[in-house]
Amino acid sequence: MGNSEEYQKQKVMFILPSTVVSSPDSRMFVLSQYREPVNRMQEYFGNNYLVKSNFLDNIKKFDDDTIYLIPEQLRHVIDFEKISKRIMVPSSIFGDEVLEDIRREVAVLQMSRRI
């Protein structure tokens, strides 16, 4: 039963705000800055969601069953036609109010897909 529960979780991927030319040190800094907010996002979203984060250049293919959270600063960097489910979010996701707004948008996007 554990595998079927895991399979039913809605995948959510937060694309970390960085560029391909970022130095390894700056990427580590970004990872350390966003580790806690991504963990808090998982808590806000609950057990029906699997929240992860990654850098844009590490994503080889955008999955149709994953909701991608794209920071505003990457608006002109990403080809939106490649991503079927996406939500633009503020680059700073640290506040409770921002996390709650994102959670609501993800829930709406997930429900609209089922109809």
N, C-alpha and C positions, 0 to 999 in steps of 0.2 A: 504494500500500500504506500510505502514511503516514496517510491519512484513515481507513482501516479500523482501524488500530491505535488512533488517537485515539478513534474511536467506541466501541471495546470497553472503554475505561477506565471504572471505576466512579467516579461523581462523589460526592464527599464535601464537604458544606458545613458549616463551623463557624460558628455564629451568634454574632457578637461580643457580649459582655456589655455592653449599653448600653440606653438607653431612647429613645423617640421625642423626649422633651423635652430630651435632652442637648444641650449647647451644641456648636457646631462645634469649639471648642478641645478639649473633652473627648473628642469623637469622634476627632479627630486623635491625641490621646494614646492612646486605646484601640487605634487602628490601629497606631501605632508600637510599643506594648507587645506586640501579638499577631503582628506581621509575622514575627518570627524563630520563635516557636513553631509557626506555621502552616507555615512553610518546613521546619522540622524534622519536622513531622508528615508532610509530603509525602515526605521522605527515608525515614522509618520505614515508611510504607505501601508505597513502591516505585512502579515504573513502571506497574503495573496500575490505579493510582488517580489521580484528578485532585482534589487537595485545594484548596479555595478557602475564603474567609471573606466574610461580609457582615453588615451590620446588619439586624435583623429588619424594620424599616420599608422597607428597600430590596427585600425579597423580595415580589413581587406574587403569585406562585403557587408552591406547594410541588410540585415535580415528583415523580412516583411512582418514577422511576428514580434519584433522588438520596438518599443517606443523610445525614440532618441530625444534627449534633452540637450538642446544646442544653445550655448551661451551667446548672448547678443554680439559679443566681439568677434564671433566666427561667422556672422551673417553673410559676409561676402567671400568667405573662404570655401564654404561647402556648397556642392551642387545639390540643391534640394530635390531635383528630379530623381535622384538615386535613393531617396529616403521616403518610403510610403507613410510612415507614422513619425511625425516630428513635432516638437513643441519648442518654441523659442523661449528661453528663460534668461533672467538677469545673470550677468557674469558672477555676481556675488549672491550665493545661495545660503548665506549664513544665518539669516533671520528666521524665526519661527513663522512669521506671517508669510514670508516668501515660500517656505517649504509647504505651508498649508495651501497656498495658491497653486503651486506646482502639482500637489497631490490631487487637488480638485480637477485640474486640467487633464491629468493622466487618466483619472477615473472617467471623465466625459469622453475622452478619445477612445478608451477601451470599450465603453458601452456603445458608442456610435458604430464601432466596427461590427458588433454582434447583430445589429438590426438588418 
